[in-house]
């Protein structure tokens, strides 16, 4: 009578053990399933399509939004170059907060202006004097509107040039958007027009309406005064006729 050995717990699963060959007595590890060529080709095609859409969106639209964790979403103009979105921020340029190592980048459709893609991106701050910084600064200066001073010198001394490098598959793309509408309250700003309002020819709309109401009231008062004067004259004529009889 032979004793039945208990089955050990192995890394292949609890309560299971590798099969033993009846001829040699050696353990046989189950082989992994063969890869599906069709699924691999479909995933490669999807990745290529997403990369093409990302490049087209970055190249066509010069504006993107940078979503920072525990902060609001910041708009930024950029230049797309060799798989990276280049942005410059600082005094005299667009305001951007301190960016962590990873952010979310939201891209819009150039045709509709709506949300098109949301991707994750690595943040790389370029150091002045390096070839990467020089190339990025040259591309940004070529796209910078209304630049009248020595931009490169000012950027090297006061501003920050950052490269946003997208990676992985998009978090949002056509046909796969989040359920919520992403609406956020307007960002606080010191800009205001309550202390001084620009001069308008003929006044603003509400001022014109107020003046029209005042003119209408004056005209109505004059018409009422004329009607009262006519009534008094009629009464006076009637009284004269009665006294004459």
C-alpha positions as CSV (number, residue, x, y, z in Angstrom):
1,X,0.0,0.0,0.0
2,X,1.5,3.4,-1.0
3,X,0.9,6.7,0.7
4,X,-0.6,9.5,-1.3
5,X,1.6,12.7,-1.3
6,X,-0.1,16.0,-0.6
7,X,0.1,18.6,-3.4
8,X,2.4,21.5,-2.6
9,X,1.3,25.1,-3.1
10,X,3.4,26.6,-5.9
11,X,3.7,29.8,-7.7
12,X,1.5,28.4,-10.4
13,X,-1.6,28.6,-8.2
14,X,-2.8,27.4,-4.8
15,X,-3.6,23.7,-4.6
16,X,-2.0,23.0,-8.0
17,X,1.3,21.5,-9.0
18,X,3.2,21.1,-12.2
19,X,2.5,18.0,-14.3
20,X,5.1,15.2,-14.2
21,X,6.2,13.3,-17.2
22,X,5.3,9.7,-17.0
23,X,8.5,8.7,-18.8
24,X,11.2,10.9,-17.3
25,X,9.6,12.0,-14.0
26,X,10.5,15.6,-14.6
27,X,8.2,18.6,-14.0
28,X,6.5,20.1,-17.0
29,X,5.5,23.8,-16.7
30,X,2.4,24.7,-18.7
31,X,3.4,26.7,-21.8
32,X,2.0,30.3,-22.3
33,X,-0.7,30.7,-24.9
34,X,0.5,31.6,-28.3
35,X,0.1,35.3,-29.2
36,X,-2.7,36.3,-31.5
37,X,-1.3,38.0,-34.6
38,X,-4.6,39.6,-35.3
39,X,-4.9,41.2,-31.9
40,X,-1.3,42.4,-32.1
41,X,-1.9,44.0,-35.5
42,X,-5.1,45.7,-34.2
43,X,-3.3,47.2,-31.2
44,X,-0.5,48.4,-33.4
45,X,-3.0,50.0,-35.8
46,X,-4.8,51.7,-32.8
47,X,-1.5,53.0,-31.4
48,X,-0.5,54.4,-34.8
49,X,-3.8,56.1,-35.3
50,X,-3.6,57.7,-31.8
51,X,-0.1,58.9,-32.5
52,X,-1.2,60.4,-35.9
53,X,-4.1,62.1,-34.2
54,X,-1.9,63.5,-31.5
55,X,0.6,64.9,-33.9
56,X,-2.1,66.5,-36.1
57,X,-3.8,68.1,-33.1
58,X,-0.5,69.4,-31.7
59,X,0.5,70.8,-35.1
60,X,-2.8,72.4,-36.1
61,X,-3.7,74.1,-32.8
62,X,-1.2,76.4,-31.1
63,X,-3.1,76.2,-27.8
64,X,-3.3,73.4,-25.3
65,X,-4.4,73.1,-21.6
66,X,-2.2,71.8,-18.9
67,X,-4.1,70.0,-16.1
68,X,-2.1,70.1,-12.8
69,X,-3.1,67.9,-9.9
70,X,-4.7,69.9,-7.0
71,X,-4.8,73.0,-9.2
72,X,-6.8,74.3,-12.1
73,X,-6.3,73.8,-15.8
74,X,-3.9,76.3,-17.4
75,X,-4.0,77.4,-21.1
76,X,-0.7,77.7,-22.9
77,X,0.4,78.4,-26.4
78,X,3.1,76.0,-27.6
79,X,5.2,74.8,-30.5
80,X,5.2,71.1,-31.5
81,X,8.6,69.7,-32.3
82,X,9.6,66.1,-32.7
83,X,7.2,64.5,-30.2
84,X,7.3,67.3,-27.6
85,X,5.2,70.4,-26.9
86,X,7.5,73.4,-26.1
87,X,6.1,76.2,-23.9
88,X,7.7,79.3,-22.3
89,X,6.5,81.0,-19.2
90,X,7.6,83.7,-16.8
91,X,7.7,87.5,-16.6
92,X,6.4,89.0,-19.8
93,X,5.2,85.7,-21.0
94,X,2.2,83.4,-20.3
95,X,1.7,82.6,-16.6
96,X,2.2,78.9,-15.6
97,X,2.6,77.4,-12.1
98,X,5.3,75.0,-11.0
99,X,4.7,71.9,-13.0
100,X,5.2,68.4,-11.4
101,X,7.0,65.6,-13.2
102,X,3.8,64.4,-14.9
103,X,0.8,66.4,-16.0
104,X,-2.3,65.9,-18.2
105,X,-2.4,67.7,-21.5
106,X,-5.8,68.5,-23.1
107,X,-5.9,69.2,-26.8
108,X,-8.7,70.8,-28.7
109,X,-10.1,70.3,-32.2
110,X,-9.1,73.1,-34.6
111,X,-12.4,72.8,-36.5
112,X,-14.9,72.8,-33.6
113,X,-12.8,74.1,-30.7
114,X,-14.0,71.2,-28.5
115,X,-12.0,68.7,-26.4
116,X,-10.3,66.2,-28.7
117,X,-7.6,64.4,-26.7
118,X,-6.4,64.0,-23.2
119,X,-2.9,62.5,-22.8
120,X,-0.4,62.2,-20.0
121,X,3.0,64.0,-20.5
122,X,6.4,64.0,-18.8
123,X,7.6,67.5,-17.9
124,X,11.2,68.4,-18.7
125,X,12.6,71.8,-17.8
126,X,15.3,72.8,-20.3
127,X,18.4,74.4,-19.0
128,X,19.7,77.6,-20.7
129,X,22.8,77.1,-22.7
130,X,22.1,73.5,-23.7
131,X,21.5,72.6,-27.3
132,X,18.0,71.5,-26.4
133,X,17.2,74.8,-24.8
134,X,18.6,76.7,-27.8
135,X,16.6,74.7,-30.3
136,X,13.4,75.1,-28.3
137,X,14.0,78.9,-27.8
138,X,14.6,79.4,-31.5
139,X,11.3,77.6,-32.4
140,X,9.3,79.5,-29.7
141,X,10.8,82.9,-30.8
142,X,9.8,82.2,-34.4
143,X,6.2,81.6,-33.3
144,X,6.1,84.4,-30.6
145,X,3.8,87.2,-31.6
146,X,4.6,90.9,-31.0
147,X,8.2,90.1,-29.8
148,X,10.2,93.4,-29.9
149,X,13.0,92.8,-27.5
150,X,15.9,90.2,-27.3
151,X,13.6,87.3,-26.3
152,X,16.4,84.7,-25.9
153,X,18.4,86.8,-23.5
154,X,15.3,87.6,-21.4
155,X,14.1,84.0,-21.5
156,X,17.5,82.7,-20.3
157,X,17.6,85.1,-17.4
158,X,14.0,85.3,-16.3
159,X,11.7,82.7,-18.0
160,X,11.3,78.9,-18.1
161,X,11.3,76.8,-21.2
162,X,9.6,73.5,-20.7
163,X,9.1,70.4,-22.9
164,X,5.9,68.3,-22.5
165,X,6.5,64.8,-23.8
166,X,3.3,62.8,-24.2
167,X,3.5,59.1,-23.4
168,X,1.2,56.0,-23.3
169,X,-2.2,55.8,-24.9
170,X,-4.7,58.8,-24.7
171,X,-6.9,59.0,-21.6
172,X,-9.6,60.6,-23.7
173,X,-10.1,60.3,-27.5
174,X,-12.9,60.4,-30.0
175,X,-15.5,57.8,-28.9
176,X,-14.0,57.5,-25.4
177,X,-14.7,60.6,-23.4
178,X,-15.4,61.0,-19.7
179,X,-19.0,61.1,-18.6
180,X,-18.8,64.5,-16.7
181,X,-18.7,67.8,-18.6
182,X,-15.4,69.1,-17.1
183,X,-17.0,72.5,-16.3
184,X,-15.0,74.6,-13.8
185,X,-15.6,78.0,-12.1
186,X,-13.7,80.9,-13.7
187,X,-10.2,81.5,-12.4
188,X,-9.8,84.4,-10.0
189,X,-8.1,87.4,-11.5
190,X,-7.2,90.9,-10.5
191,X,-8.5,92.3,-13.9
192,X,-11.6,94.5,-13.4
193,X,-13.4,97.3,-15.1
194,X,-15.4,98.6,-12.1
195,X,-13.2,101.5,-11.4
196,X,-12.9,102.8,-15.0
197,X,-14.9,102.0,-18.1
198,X,-13.8,102.8,-21.6
199,X,-15.5,105.7,-23.4
200,X,-18.1,104.7,-26.0
201,X,-19.4,106.9,-28.8
202,X,-23.0,107.8,-27.8
203,X,-22.6,106.0,-24.5
204,X,-23.0,102.3,-23.5
205,X,-26.2,100.4,-24.1
206,X,-27.6,100.8,-20.6
207,X,-26.7,104.5,-20.6
208,X,-28.5,105.0,-24.0
209,X,-31.6,103.1,-22.7
210,X,-31.7,105.3,-19.5
211,X,-31.4,108.5,-21.6
212,X,-34.2,107.2,-23.8
213,X,-36.5,106.5,-20.9
214,X,-35.8,110.0,-19.5
215,X,-36.7,111.6,-22.9
216,X,-39.8,109.5,-23.1
217,X,-40.9,110.6,-19.7
218,X,-40.3,114.3,-20.6
219,X,-42.3,113.9,-23.8
220,X,-45.2,112.2,-22.0
221,X,-45.2,115.0,-19.4
222,X,-45.4,117.6,-22.1
223,X,-48.2,115.8,-23.9
224,X,-50.1,115.5,-20.6
225,X,-49.6,119.2,-20.0
226,X,-51.0,120.1,-23.4
227,X,-54.0,117.9,-22.9
228,X,-54.7,119.6,-19.6
229,X,-54.4,123.1,-21.2
230,X,-56.8,122.1,-23.9
231,X,-59.3,120.9,-21.3
232,X,-59.0,124.2,-19.4
233,X,-59.6,126.2,-22.6
234,X,-62.7,124.1,-23.4
235,X,-64.1,124.6,-20.0
236,X,-63.5,128.4,-20.1
237,X,-65.3,128.6,-23.5
238,X,-68.3,126.7,-22.2
239,X,-68.5,128.9,-19.2
240,X,-68.4,132.1,-21.3
241,X,-71.2,130.8,-23.5
242,X,-73.4,130.1,-20.5
243,X,-72.8,133.5,-19.0
244,X,-73.6,135.2,-22.4
245,X,-77.0,133.5,-22.5
